[in-house]
């Protein structure tokens, strides 16, 4: 179980309660199918009150919290069914890619912003 995420480490706790620390340059927070809005708010991410969509740059997927990026269905707030493999698969290039890789991802995806659905 993850106990804490620091600037360069992740603290883990095993079933016996022992903790260990691992170095980490990047942490991918996979919270499951339903967004954890309380977690996002606790990190300072602004959410649209009506949709739960997080404030983020659609080109880089960086949130209003500098250095905090979101990917996949989490970017759609309560409308998680808008994002699936076909249109979320380039999120890694948007977050970690160079400017030209981001441009390529945007061309392949077609639009910088996710369409509003449901």
Secondary structure, DSSP 4 states (H G I P E B T S, - for coil): -EEEE-SSEEEEE-TTS-EEEEE-S-------SS--HHHHHHTT--B-TTT-PBPB-TTT-BBSSTT-B--GGGGGTT-GGG--HHHHTTHHHHHHS-HHHHHHHHHHH--SSPPP--
